Amino acid sequence: MIEQELQKYFGFGSFRAGQREVIARIVARQSAGAIFPTGAGKSLCYQLPALMLPHLTLVVSPLLALMKDQVDFLAGRGIPAARLDSTLATDEYGRILGRAKSGELKILMISVERFRNERFRSHLQKMNVSLLVVDEAHCISEWGHNFRPEYLKLPAYRREFGIPQVLLLTATATEPVIGDMCAKFDVPRENVTVTGFYRPNLFLQVTPIPESRKEAHLLERLQESPKAPTIVYVTLQKTAERISDFLYSRGIISCPYHAGMESQERERIQNEFLAGQIDCVVATIAFGMGIDKKDIRRVIHYDLPKSIESYSQEIGRSGRDGGPSFCEVLANRDNISVLENFIYGDTPEKESVQKLLHTIQQHPDRTWEIRPIALSYELDIRVLPLKTLLVYLDMEGIIEPRYTRFDEYAFKYRVPPSDIAEQFQGERKEFVQAVLQGCHTKKTWTHIDIPGILHAYARADRQRVIVALEYFSKKGWIELQAKQEVEAYEILTRDFDLGTLSGRMCGLFATKENQEIRRIHAMVDFFESDSCISRSLARYFGDDIERDGCGHCSLCKTGRAVLAQTVKRKPLTAFPFHELTGEFVRVARGQCSVPSVTKFLCGISSPAFMKLNARKLPHFGALERYPFLEVRRWVADCLKPQR
């Protein structure tokens, strides 16, 4: 039966390792987990059951690119699937929700944040959902890499919306992470299928090399086979630009790819790489997640990856067709501090945490509404750590998320407003007329004054106005846009000691920071190990291959690698402190703390720096290759009042 459905919908004659076992459990209405290496076919584990279960399969993924790729893949096979994300026009968003509620859709892909959207939640209550799929499920575990506190709410959402089954998917889960995932989602450990991480077609090379030789070595490597599809991973956006330009000028058809580029440009590069029009992409970690290109022949880490898990994911993008592929790390210790600085940049300062807690204590109402980006600037906490902090406070019982709404609605008329009103009778017509009279057209767009409408028409509330606008959009009478996202929380208690609670919150971030720093050093130890690289990588994920050596890694071929510090750094005391920081101090108008000056010198951006345009100031990142803690001690000494 399952094999017949596989052939019918996907044209495959057989399953890959582990797939049938997982799919059989899901079809038998059990919850399950699939821990498969990158490219080993995790997606089929929900795609096929979705067609065999009675209702909708809801897929939670943190990856916008993956959602798009998966939906396009399914659409090509005539399988009704869609995604909800911020790139959709409002009318398209409404059409997708309508298809999900009517039962027309079999698969709907969303981000975890979508569960907090007031519009989506009201629609989800009206959907029949058979299965919740959690992609990148390791994000729920504080033991794993890429821990995302928003994922901790998923088990509660599953209960709230009465979803009977869950499927957990990930490529990078150690045994403690698997246990954590199972405990939080009530999945029996025996229902988790783990396939081998050993990839006999990948040659794993660790090449100790001075920083000064890396460009020439990379070029030599690519010139061995210039047309072979290749991903070169780097740490910094500026490195992606520089290395791509270097390769292109020497005849390698390459493009950079990083989060600082426009989304349309990134999508163009991705599509051209998939189509074989670009041979090499020089990318930060923003590239590759969910990229379905089976013939990638080389993955080269120009800079060290940030963890063993990241390394495993990134090399897993090569050789998915089973053909021989080459994975090389150009390794030294020169850029370890750059990796560490990314982590330090995500740790909020205690003063910022205290400011947030003080805001909660002093807020006059039980409902507390925030605009995340504006609050990020106000507190000088990056958006992702800010959301992490809010989830920590939720788990602490201080606040509870209620909904996400939009502060501003605007639309374009597609039919005259009088024609819209004529579609209704009686009180409903009076209400529609009040709504339209409360709108003000400026050139093309018409803006909705919701408070004015509610004041003028006593029988309306905010929700009724929004529902009416969405109905007009669904009918094609208007083109609706929602802007200015607002997140609403309920303040559960103000009875907390600000100093004690801020210390506890900062302690959580410090623990997370230490875990991530240890991950970097564990990765360096891994590359310097005297054990077979393939076997050590498999063992790290609980897959103990029997042979002593694989024969297709650099340790088995040439022996152990030793990573050296190849760029000599002069002592910090040799730098002219006031020359390096003078322009920043002037622009910051004296609001300079030890942490802010340290971040400036280490090239760590922050919301406050964006307001100051600090990245463009002289000497931003002048000490990016120096350890953050060393720079901080030096800055503290330099800022001490002179006696």
MIGUFI-480939 format. One line per 4 residues: number of its first residue (from 1); their letters; for each residue x, y, z of C-alpha. Coordinates in Angstrom, 1 decimal, always signed. Example, Ala and Ser with C-alpha at 12.3 -4.5 7.8 and 13.67 -1.06 7.14 Angstrom:
REM residues 2
1> AS> +12.3,-4.5,+7.8 ~ +13.7,-1.1,+7.1
//
This chain:
REM residues 643
1> MIEQ> +0.0,+0.0,+0.0 ~ +2.7,+2.5,+1.0 ~ +4.9,+1.5,-1.9 ~ +2.0,+1.9,-4.3
5> ELQK> +1.4,+5.5,-3.0 ~ +5.1,+6.2,-3.3 ~ +5.1,+5.2,-7.0 ~ +1.8,+6.9,-7.7
9> YFGF> +2.7,+10.4,-6.3 ~ +6.5,+10.6,-6.5 ~ +7.5,+8.0,-9.1 ~ +10.0,+6.3,-6.8
13> GSFR> +10.3,+2.5,-6.9 ~ +11.7,+2.1,-3.4 ~ +12.4,+4.0,-0.1 ~ +15.7,+5.2,+1.2
17> AGQR> +17.0,+4.0,+4.5 ~ +14.6,+4.7,+7.4 ~ +11.9,+6.3,+5.3 ~ +9.4,+3.4,+5.2
21> EVIA> +9.7,+2.8,+9.0 ~ +8.9,+6.5,+9.8 ~ +6.1,+6.7,+7.2 ~ +4.5,+3.5,+8.5
25> RIVA> +4.3,+4.9,+12.0 ~ +2.7,+8.1,+10.9 ~ +0.2,+6.3,+8.7 ~ -0.6,+4.1,+11.7
29> RQSA> -1.5,+7.3,+13.6 ~ +1.6,+7.3,+15.9 ~ +3.9,+10.2,+16.6 ~ +7.5,+9.7,+15.4
33> GAIF> +10.9,+11.2,+14.7 ~ +13.4,+11.0,+11.9 ~ +17.1,+11.8,+12.5 ~ +18.5,+11.6,+9.0
37> PTGA> +21.7,+13.2,+7.6 ~ +21.3,+16.3,+5.3 ~ +20.0,+15.1,+1.9 ~ +18.8,+11.7,+3.1
41> GKSL> +15.1,+12.3,+2.4 ~ +13.5,+13.6,+5.6 ~ +10.9,+15.6,+3.7 ~ +9.3,+12.5,+2.1
45> CYQL> +8.5,+11.3,+5.7 ~ +5.7,+13.9,+5.9 ~ +5.0,+14.4,+2.2 ~ +3.7,+10.9,+1.5
49> PALM> +1.8,+10.5,+4.8 ~ +0.1,+13.9,+4.2 ~ -1.6,+12.4,+1.2 ~ -2.7,+9.3,+3.2
53> LPHL> -4.0,+11.1,+6.3 ~ -7.5,+12.5,+6.4 ~ -6.8,+16.1,+7.1 ~ -4.1,+18.8,+6.8
57> TLVV> -0.4,+18.3,+7.6 ~ +1.0,+21.5,+9.2 ~ +4.7,+21.9,+8.8 ~ +6.7,+24.2,+11.0
61> SPLL> +10.1,+25.3,+9.4 ~ +12.5,+28.1,+10.3 ~ +13.7,+28.2,+6.7 ~ +11.9,+30.4,+4.1
65> ALMK> +14.0,+29.0,+1.3 ~ +13.1,+25.5,+2.2 ~ +9.4,+26.3,+2.4 ~ +9.5,+27.7,-1.2
69> DQVD> +11.5,+24.8,-2.6 ~ +9.3,+22.2,-1.0 ~ +6.0,+23.9,-2.1 ~ +7.4,+24.2,-5.7
73> FLAG> +8.5,+20.5,-5.6 ~ +5.0,+19.4,-4.5 ~ +3.2,+21.6,-6.9 ~ +5.2,+20.0,-9.7
77> RGIP> +3.7,+16.7,-8.7 ~ +0.1,+18.0,-8.5 ~ +0.1,+17.8,-4.7 ~ -1.9,+20.7,-3.0
81> AARL> +0.6,+22.5,-0.8 ~ +1.2,+26.1,+0.2 ~ +3.3,+28.3,+2.5 ~ +2.4,+31.3,+4.7
85> DSTL> +5.1,+33.9,+5.0 ~ +5.6,+37.7,+5.1 ~ +6.4,+37.9,+1.3 ~ +2.8,+37.0,+0.3
89> ATDE> +0.3,+39.6,-0.8 ~ -2.7,+39.8,+1.5 ~ -5.2,+38.5,-1.0 ~ -2.9,+35.4,-1.7
93> YGRI> -2.6,+34.9,+2.1 ~ -6.4,+34.9,+2.4 ~ -6.8,+32.4,-0.5 ~ -4.3,+30.0,+1.1
97> LGRA> -6.1,+30.1,+4.4 ~ -9.4,+29.5,+2.7 ~ -8.0,+26.4,+0.9 ~ -6.6,+25.1,+4.2
101> KSGE> -10.0,+25.5,+6.0 ~ -12.0,+23.9,+3.2 ~ -9.7,+20.8,+3.2 ~ -8.4,+21.5,-0.3
105> LKIL> -4.8,+21.8,+0.9 ~ -2.9,+18.7,+2.2 ~ +0.3,+20.5,+3.3 ~ +0.6,+24.0,+4.8
109> MISV> +4.1,+25.3,+5.8 ~ +4.6,+28.1,+8.3 ~ +7.2,+29.5,+10.7 ~ +6.8,+29.0,+14.4
113> ERFR> +6.1,+32.7,+14.9 ~ +2.9,+32.3,+12.8 ~ +1.2,+30.7,+15.8 ~ +1.2,+34.1,+17.5
117> NERF> -0.6,+35.9,+14.7 ~ -4.1,+36.8,+15.7 ~ -5.5,+36.3,+12.2 ~ -3.8,+33.0,+11.7
121> RSHL> -4.8,+31.6,+15.1 ~ -8.5,+32.4,+14.5 ~ -8.3,+30.6,+11.1 ~ -6.4,+27.6,+12.6
125> QKMN> -9.2,+27.0,+15.0 ~ -11.4,+26.3,+11.9 ~ -8.9,+23.8,+10.3 ~ -8.8,+20.1,+10.7
129> VSLL> -5.1,+19.2,+11.3 ~ -4.0,+15.5,+11.3 ~ -0.2,+16.0,+11.8 ~ +2.2,+18.6,+13.1
133> VVDE> +5.6,+18.4,+11.5 ~ +8.5,+20.1,+13.3 ~ +11.4,+20.6,+10.9 ~ +14.8,+21.4,+12.5
137> AHCI> +13.3,+19.9,+15.7 ~ +16.7,+20.2,+17.5 ~ +15.9,+23.9,+17.9 ~ +13.7,+23.0,+20.8
141> SEWG> +16.6,+21.6,+22.9 ~ +18.9,+23.7,+25.0 ~ +21.4,+20.9,+24.6 ~ +21.6,+21.4,+20.8
145> HNFR> +22.9,+24.0,+18.5 ~ +20.7,+26.7,+17.1 ~ +18.4,+26.6,+20.2 ~ +15.4,+28.7,+19.5
149> PEYL> +13.2,+29.4,+22.6 ~ +10.1,+30.0,+20.4 ~ +10.2,+26.3,+19.7 ~ +9.6,+25.6,+23.4
153> KLPA> +6.0,+26.8,+22.8 ~ +5.3,+24.2,+20.1 ~ +4.1,+21.4,+22.5 ~ +1.7,+23.8,+24.0
157> YRRE> +0.4,+24.9,+20.6 ~ -0.1,+21.3,+19.6 ~ -2.3,+20.8,+22.7 ~ -4.1,+24.1,+22.3
161> FGIP> -5.2,+23.2,+18.7 ~ -5.8,+19.5,+19.4 ~ -3.3,+18.1,+16.8 ~ -3.2,+14.4,+17.4
165> QVLL> +0.2,+13.5,+16.0 ~ +3.7,+15.0,+15.7 ~ +6.7,+14.2,+13.5 ~ +10.1,+15.5,+14.5
169> LTAT> +12.7,+16.0,+11.8 ~ +16.4,+17.0,+12.0 ~ +19.8,+16.1,+10.6 ~ +21.8,+17.1,+13.7
173> ATEP> +20.7,+15.6,+16.9 ~ +23.0,+13.9,+19.5 ~ +21.6,+11.4,+21.9 ~ +20.9,+14.0,+24.7
177> VIGD> +19.1,+16.2,+22.1 ~ +16.9,+13.3,+20.9 ~ +15.9,+12.6,+24.5 ~ +15.0,+16.2,+25.1
181> MCAK> +12.9,+16.4,+21.9 ~ +11.0,+13.2,+22.8 ~ +10.3,+14.3,+26.3 ~ +8.9,+17.7,+25.3
185> FDVP> +6.7,+16.3,+22.5 ~ +5.7,+13.0,+24.3 ~ +7.2,+10.9,+21.5 ~ +8.3,+7.4,+22.5
189> RENV> +12.1,+7.0,+22.1 ~ +11.5,+3.7,+20.2 ~ +9.5,+5.7,+17.6 ~ +12.6,+7.7,+16.6
193> TVTG> +14.4,+6.4,+13.6 ~ +18.1,+7.3,+13.3 ~ +19.9,+6.3,+10.1 ~ +23.7,+6.3,+9.7
197> FYRP> +25.7,+9.5,+9.3 ~ +28.5,+7.8,+7.5 ~ +28.8,+9.0,+3.9 ~ +31.3,+6.8,+1.9
201> NLFL> +31.2,+9.1,-1.1 ~ +32.5,+12.1,+0.7 ~ +36.3,+12.7,+1.1 ~ +36.8,+14.8,+4.2
205> QVTP> +39.9,+16.9,+4.1 ~ +41.3,+19.1,+6.9 ~ +44.1,+21.3,+5.4 ~ +46.2,+23.3,+7.9
209> IPES> +47.2,+26.4,+6.0 ~ +48.4,+30.0,+6.8 ~ +45.8,+32.7,+6.2 ~ +48.1,+34.3,+3.6
213> RKEA> +48.0,+31.1,+1.5 ~ +44.2,+30.4,+1.5 ~ +43.2,+32.4,-1.6 ~ +45.9,+30.8,-3.8
217> HLLE> +45.1,+27.3,-2.5 ~ +41.4,+27.8,-3.0 ~ +42.0,+28.9,-6.6 ~ +44.2,+26.0,-7.3
221> RLQE> +41.6,+23.6,-5.9 ~ +38.8,+25.1,-8.0 ~ +40.9,+25.1,-11.2 ~ +41.3,+21.3,-10.9
225> SPKA> +37.7,+21.2,-12.2 ~ +36.4,+24.7,-12.8 ~ +32.8,+23.7,-13.8 ~ +32.2,+21.4,-10.8
229> PTIV> +29.4,+22.8,-8.7 ~ +31.0,+24.2,-5.5 ~ +29.9,+26.0,-2.3 ~ +32.7,+28.0,-0.5
233> YVTL> +31.6,+28.9,+3.0 ~ +33.0,+32.0,+4.7 ~ +32.2,+33.7,+8.0 ~ +31.8,+37.3,+7.1
237> QKTA> +29.8,+39.0,+4.4 ~ +32.7,+41.1,+3.2 ~ +34.8,+37.9,+2.8 ~ +32.1,+36.5,+0.6
241> ERIS> +32.3,+39.6,-1.6 ~ +36.1,+39.6,-1.7 ~ +36.6,+35.9,-2.4 ~ +33.9,+35.8,-5.1
245> DFLY> +35.4,+38.8,-6.9 ~ +38.9,+37.2,-6.6 ~ +37.6,+33.9,-8.2 ~ +35.6,+35.6,-10.9
249> SRGI> +38.5,+37.7,-12.0 ~ +40.5,+34.5,-12.5 ~ +37.9,+32.7,-14.6 ~ +35.7,+30.9,-12.1
253> ISCP> +32.0,+31.7,-12.6 ~ +31.2,+32.6,-9.0 ~ +28.8,+34.8,-7.0 ~ +28.6,+35.9,-3.4
257> YHAG> +25.6,+35.1,-1.2 ~ +24.9,+36.6,+2.2 ~ +22.1,+38.0,+4.3 ~ +23.1,+41.6,+3.5
261> MESQ> +22.0,+41.2,-0.1 ~ +18.5,+42.0,-1.4 ~ +16.2,+38.9,-1.3 ~ +15.6,+39.1,-5.0
265> ERER> +19.3,+39.0,-5.7 ~ +19.8,+36.0,-3.4 ~ +16.9,+34.2,-5.0 ~ +18.4,+34.9,-8.5
269> IQNE> +21.8,+33.5,-7.5 ~ +20.3,+30.5,-5.9 ~ +18.2,+29.7,-8.9 ~ +21.1,+30.2,-11.3
273> FLAG> +23.3,+27.9,-9.2 ~ +20.6,+25.2,-9.2 ~ +20.3,+25.6,-13.0 ~ +24.1,+25.3,-13.5
277> QIDC> +24.5,+28.8,-14.7 ~ +26.8,+29.6,-11.8 ~ +29.6,+27.2,-10.9 ~ +30.6,+28.5,-7.5
281> VVAT> +28.7,+30.3,-4.7 ~ +30.8,+32.0,-2.0 ~ +28.5,+32.2,+0.9 ~ +27.9,+32.8,+4.6
285> IAFG> +25.7,+30.2,+6.4 ~ +22.7,+32.1,+4.9 ~ +23.1,+29.8,+1.9 ~ +22.3,+26.1,+1.5
289> MGID> +19.5,+25.4,+3.9 ~ +17.0,+23.3,+1.9 ~ +18.9,+23.7,-1.4 ~ +18.0,+20.6,-3.4
293> KKDI> +21.0,+20.3,-5.8 ~ +22.1,+16.7,-5.9 ~ +25.4,+17.2,-7.9 ~ +27.4,+19.5,-5.7
297> RRVI> +30.9,+18.1,-6.0 ~ +32.8,+20.3,-3.5 ~ +32.0,+22.1,-0.2 ~ +35.0,+24.1,+0.9
301> HYDL> +35.1,+25.9,+4.2 ~ +37.4,+28.9,+3.6 ~ +36.8,+29.8,+7.2 ~ +36.1,+27.4,+10.1
305> PKSI> +32.5,+26.4,+10.5 ~ +30.9,+27.4,+13.9 ~ +30.2,+24.0,+15.2 ~ +30.5,+20.2,+14.5
309> ESYS> +26.7,+20.3,+13.8 ~ +27.1,+23.1,+11.3 ~ +30.0,+21.3,+9.6 ~ +27.9,+18.2,+9.3
313> QEIG> +25.0,+20.1,+7.8 ~ +27.1,+22.0,+5.3 ~ +29.2,+19.1,+4.0 ~ +25.9,+17.2,+3.8
317> RSGR> +24.9,+19.4,+0.8 ~ +27.5,+17.7,-1.4 ~ +27.2,+14.4,-3.2 ~ +23.5,+13.8,-2.7
321> DGGP> +23.5,+11.9,-6.0 ~ +25.9,+9.4,-4.5 ~ +28.8,+10.5,-6.6 ~ +32.3,+11.2,-5.2
325> SFCE> +32.5,+14.7,-3.6 ~ +35.2,+16.6,-1.9 ~ +34.8,+18.5,+1.4 ~ +37.7,+20.6,+2.6
329> VLAN> +38.3,+22.9,+5.6 ~ +41.1,+25.4,+5.2 ~ +42.1,+25.4,+8.8 ~ +44.0,+27.7,+11.2
333> RDNI> +43.3,+29.4,+14.5 ~ +43.3,+33.0,+13.1 ~ +39.5,+33.5,+12.8 ~ +38.3,+31.7,+16.0
337> SVLE> +37.8,+35.1,+17.6 ~ +35.6,+36.2,+14.7 ~ +33.3,+33.2,+15.3 ~ +33.3,+33.9,+19.0
341> NFIY> +32.4,+37.6,+18.5 ~ +29.2,+36.6,+16.7 ~ +28.1,+34.8,+19.9 ~ +29.1,+37.7,+22.2
345> GDTP> +27.1,+40.1,+20.0 ~ +23.9,+38.2,+20.8 ~ +24.3,+38.5,+24.6 ~ +22.3,+41.5,+26.0
349> EKES> +23.9,+43.8,+28.5 ~ +22.5,+43.7,+32.1 ~ +21.4,+47.3,+31.9 ~ +19.3,+46.5,+28.8
353> VQKL> +17.6,+43.6,+30.5 ~ +16.9,+45.7,+33.6 ~ +15.4,+48.4,+31.4 ~ +13.0,+46.0,+29.9
357> LHTI> +12.0,+44.6,+33.3 ~ +11.5,+48.1,+34.6 ~ +9.2,+48.9,+31.6 ~ +7.1,+45.8,+32.4
361> QQHP> +6.8,+46.8,+36.1 ~ +5.8,+50.4,+35.3 ~ +3.4,+49.6,+32.5 ~ -0.1,+50.8,+33.6
365> DRTW> -2.2,+48.1,+31.8 ~ -2.4,+44.4,+32.0 ~ -2.0,+44.2,+28.2 ~ +1.5,+45.2,+27.0
369> EIRP> +1.9,+45.9,+23.3 ~ +5.4,+46.1,+21.7 ~ +6.8,+46.8,+18.2 ~ +9.8,+44.3,+18.2
373> IALS> +12.1,+46.4,+15.9 ~ +11.4,+49.6,+17.8 ~ +11.9,+48.0,+21.1 ~ +15.2,+46.4,+19.9
377> YELD> +16.5,+49.9,+19.0 ~ +15.3,+51.3,+22.3 ~ +17.0,+48.6,+24.4 ~ +20.0,+48.0,+22.1
381> IRVL> +19.3,+44.3,+22.0 ~ +19.3,+42.5,+18.7 ~ +15.8,+41.3,+17.6 ~ +16.5,+37.5,+17.9
385> PLKT> +18.0,+37.8,+21.5 ~ +15.1,+40.2,+22.4 ~ +12.6,+37.5,+21.3 ~ +14.6,+35.0,+23.3
389> LLVY> +14.4,+37.1,+26.4 ~ +10.7,+37.5,+26.0 ~ +10.3,+33.8,+25.7 ~ +12.4,+33.4,+28.9
393> LDME> +10.1,+35.8,+30.7 ~ +7.1,+33.8,+29.4 ~ +8.6,+30.6,+30.8 ~ +9.3,+32.5,+34.1
397> GIIE> +5.6,+33.4,+34.4 ~ +6.1,+37.1,+34.1 ~ +4.4,+37.7,+30.7 ~ +2.3,+35.6,+28.3
401> PRYT> +2.0,+36.1,+24.5 ~ -1.6,+36.9,+23.4 ~ -1.5,+37.8,+19.8 ~ +0.3,+39.5,+17.0
405> RFDE> -1.6,+42.2,+15.1 ~ -0.9,+45.0,+12.6 ~ -1.0,+48.6,+13.6 ~ -1.7,+49.9,+10.1
409> YAFK> -3.9,+48.7,+7.3 ~ -4.1,+50.1,+3.8 ~ -5.7,+49.1,+0.5 ~ -6.2,+49.9,-3.1
413> YRVP> -9.8,+50.0,-4.4 ~ -10.4,+47.6,-7.3 ~ -14.1,+48.6,-7.5 ~ -15.8,+51.9,-6.5
417> PSDI> -16.6,+52.1,-2.7 ~ -20.3,+52.6,-3.5 ~ -20.3,+49.2,-5.3 ~ -19.0,+47.6,-2.2
421> AEQF> -21.6,+49.1,+0.1 ~ -24.4,+48.0,-2.3 ~ -23.5,+44.3,-1.7 ~ -25.0,+44.5,+1.8
425> QGER> -28.4,+45.2,+3.4 ~ -29.6,+46.7,+6.7 ~ -27.2,+47.0,+9.6 ~ -24.4,+45.3,+7.7
429> KEFV> -24.7,+48.0,+5.0 ~ -24.5,+50.7,+7.7 ~ -21.4,+49.1,+9.1 ~ -19.7,+48.8,+5.8
433> QAVL> -20.5,+52.4,+5.0 ~ -19.0,+53.5,+8.3 ~ -15.9,+51.5,+7.6 ~ -15.4,+53.0,+4.1
437> QGCH> -16.2,+56.5,+5.4 ~ -13.4,+56.0,+8.0 ~ -10.9,+55.5,+5.2 ~ -8.7,+58.2,+3.8
441> TKKT> -7.2,+57.9,+0.3 ~ -3.8,+59.4,-0.4 ~ -2.9,+59.1,-4.1 ~ -2.9,+55.3,-4.6
445> WTHI> -3.4,+53.8,-1.2 ~ -6.3,+54.2,+1.1 ~ -5.5,+54.2,+4.9 ~ -7.9,+52.8,+7.5
449> DIPG> -8.6,+54.8,+10.7 ~ -9.8,+52.0,+12.9 ~ -10.1,+54.1,+16.1 ~ -12.1,+56.7,+14.1
453> ILHA> -14.4,+53.9,+12.8 ~ -15.0,+52.5,+16.3 ~ -15.8,+56.0,+17.6 ~ -18.2,+56.7,+14.8
457> YARA> -20.0,+53.3,+14.8 ~ -20.6,+52.0,+18.3 ~ -21.7,+48.5,+17.2 ~ -18.3,+47.7,+15.7
461> DRQR> -15.1,+46.4,+17.3 ~ -11.6,+46.1,+15.9 ~ -12.0,+42.4,+15.0 ~ -15.1,+43.0,+13.0
465> VIVA> -13.4,+45.8,+11.0 ~ -10.5,+43.5,+10.2 ~ -12.7,+40.7,+9.2 ~ -14.7,+43.0,+6.9
469> LEYF> -11.5,+44.2,+5.2 ~ -10.3,+40.7,+4.7 ~ -13.7,+39.8,+3.2 ~ -13.5,+42.7,+0.8
473> SKKG> -10.0,+41.5,-0.2 ~ -11.2,+37.9,-0.6 ~ -14.0,+39.1,-2.9 ~ -11.4,+41.0,-5.0
477> WIEL> -12.9,+44.5,-4.2 ~ -9.7,+45.8,-2.6 ~ -6.0,+44.9,-2.5 ~ -5.2,+44.8,+1.2
481> QAKQ> -1.9,+45.4,+3.0 ~ -1.0,+45.0,+6.7 ~ +2.0,+46.9,+8.2 ~ +3.6,+47.7,+11.5
485> EVEA> +3.6,+44.4,+13.4 ~ +2.6,+44.7,+17.0 ~ +3.0,+41.9,+19.5 ~ +0.7,+41.8,+22.5
489> YEIL> +1.5,+40.2,+25.9 ~ -0.4,+39.9,+29.1 ~ +1.5,+40.9,+32.1 ~ +0.9,+38.1,+34.6
493> TRDF> +2.8,+39.7,+37.5 ~ +4.8,+42.7,+38.4 ~ +5.7,+41.3,+41.8 ~ +9.4,+40.4,+41.1
497> DLGT> +12.7,+41.8,+42.3 ~ +14.2,+43.5,+39.4 ~ +17.8,+42.8,+40.4 ~ +17.2,+39.2,+41.1
501> LSGR> +15.2,+38.5,+37.9 ~ +17.6,+40.4,+35.7 ~ +20.5,+38.4,+37.2 ~ +18.7,+35.2,+36.4
505> MCGL> +17.9,+36.2,+32.8 ~ +21.5,+37.3,+32.2 ~ +22.6,+34.0,+33.7 ~ +20.5,+32.1,+31.0
509> FATK> +22.2,+34.1,+28.3 ~ +25.6,+33.6,+29.9 ~ +25.0,+29.8,+29.9 ~ +24.0,+29.9,+26.3
513> ENQE> +27.0,+32.0,+25.4 ~ +29.3,+29.6,+27.2 ~ +27.7,+26.6,+25.4 ~ +28.3,+28.2,+22.0
517> IRRI> +31.9,+29.1,+22.8 ~ +32.6,+25.5,+23.9 ~ +31.0,+24.3,+20.7 ~ +33.6,+26.3,+18.7
521> HAMV> +36.5,+24.8,+20.6 ~ +35.1,+21.3,+20.5 ~ +35.0,+21.7,+16.7 ~ +38.7,+22.7,+16.7
525> DFFE> +39.5,+19.7,+18.8 ~ +37.6,+17.6,+16.4 ~ +39.6,+18.8,+13.4 ~ +42.9,+18.1,+15.3
529> SDSC> +41.8,+14.7,+16.5 ~ +44.0,+11.6,+15.9 ~ +40.9,+9.6,+15.0 ~ +39.4,+9.0,+11.5
533> ISRS> +37.3,+12.0,+10.6 ~ +34.5,+10.1,+9.1 ~ +34.2,+7.7,+12.0 ~ +34.5,+10.5,+14.6
537> LARY> +31.7,+12.5,+12.9 ~ +29.4,+9.5,+12.8 ~ +30.2,+8.7,+16.4 ~ +29.4,+12.2,+17.5
541> FGDD> +25.8,+11.6,+16.3 ~ +25.6,+8.2,+17.9 ~ +26.5,+6.1,+14.8 ~ +29.5,+3.9,+15.5
545> IERD> +30.8,+2.5,+12.3 ~ +32.7,-0.8,+12.7 ~ +35.9,-0.1,+10.7 ~ +38.9,+1.7,+12.3
549> GCGH> +39.5,+4.0,+9.3 ~ +37.4,+5.0,+6.4 ~ +40.2,+5.5,+3.8 ~ +38.6,+8.6,+2.5
553> CSLC> +39.6,+11.3,+4.9 ~ +42.8,+13.3,+5.3 ~ +43.6,+11.6,+8.6 ~ +43.5,+8.2,+7.0
557> KTGR> +45.5,+9.4,+4.0 ~ +48.1,+11.8,+5.5 ~ +47.7,+11.9,+9.3 ~ +46.6,+14.2,+12.0
561> AVLA> +46.1,+18.0,+11.3 ~ +47.5,+20.6,+13.6 ~ +45.9,+24.0,+13.5 ~ +48.2,+27.0,+14.1
565> QTVK> +47.9,+30.7,+14.7 ~ +49.4,+31.9,+11.4 ~ +48.8,+35.7,+11.7 ~ +51.0,+37.3,+14.3
569> RKPL> +49.0,+39.7,+16.4 ~ +50.7,+42.7,+18.0 ~ +49.8,+43.3,+21.7 ~ +46.7,+45.5,+22.2
573> TAFP> +48.8,+47.9,+24.2 ~ +50.6,+48.8,+21.0 ~ +47.4,+50.2,+19.5 ~ +46.5,+54.0,+19.8
577> FHEL> +43.3,+53.6,+21.8 ~ +42.0,+57.2,+21.4 ~ +42.8,+57.2,+17.6 ~ +40.8,+54.0,+17.1
581> TGEF> +37.8,+55.1,+19.2 ~ +37.8,+58.9,+18.8 ~ +35.3,+59.1,+15.9 ~ +33.0,+56.6,+17.5
585> VRVA> +33.1,+58.5,+20.8 ~ +32.3,+61.7,+19.0 ~ +29.3,+60.2,+17.1 ~ +28.0,+58.5,+20.2
589> RGQC> +28.2,+61.8,+22.1 ~ +29.8,+60.4,+25.1 ~ +27.4,+57.6,+25.6 ~ +30.2,+55.1,+25.5
593> SVPS> +30.4,+52.1,+27.8 ~ +33.1,+49.4,+28.0 ~ +30.8,+46.9,+26.2 ~ +29.8,+49.4,+23.4
597> VTKF> +33.4,+50.4,+22.7 ~ +34.5,+46.7,+22.8 ~ +31.8,+45.7,+20.3 ~ +32.8,+48.6,+18.0
601> LCGI> +36.4,+47.5,+17.9 ~ +35.5,+43.8,+17.5 ~ +33.2,+44.6,+14.6 ~ +30.1,+43.4,+16.4
605> SSPA> +27.0,+45.4,+15.2 ~ +24.0,+46.3,+17.4 ~ +20.8,+48.2,+17.0 ~ +22.4,+51.3,+18.6
609> FMKL> +25.3,+51.1,+16.1 ~ +22.8,+51.0,+13.2 ~ +21.3,+54.3,+14.3 ~ +24.8,+55.7,+14.6
613> NARK> +25.8,+54.2,+11.2 ~ +28.8,+52.9,+13.1 ~ +29.8,+50.3,+10.6 ~ +30.9,+53.1,+8.3
617> LPHF> +33.1,+54.8,+10.9 ~ +36.9,+54.5,+10.7 ~ +38.3,+51.6,+12.7 ~ +35.0,+49.7,+13.0
621> GALE> +36.1,+46.0,+13.5 ~ +39.8,+47.1,+13.7 ~ +40.3,+44.3,+16.3 ~ +37.9,+41.7,+15.0
625> RYPF> +40.7,+39.0,+15.1 ~ +41.3,+39.6,+18.8 ~ +39.5,+37.7,+21.5 ~ +36.5,+39.7,+22.8
629> LEVR> +37.3,+39.2,+26.4 ~ +40.9,+40.4,+25.9 ~ +39.7,+43.5,+24.1 ~ +37.1,+44.2,+26.8
633> RWVA> +39.8,+44.1,+29.5 ~ +42.0,+46.5,+27.5 ~ +39.1,+48.9,+26.8 ~ +38.2,+48.9,+30.5
637> DCLK> +41.8,+49.8,+31.4 ~ +41.9,+52.6,+28.8 ~ +38.6,+54.1,+30.0 ~ +39.6,+54.2,+33.6
641> PQR> +39.7,+57.8,+34.9 ~ +43.3,+59.0,+34.9 ~ +44.6,+59.9,+38.4
//
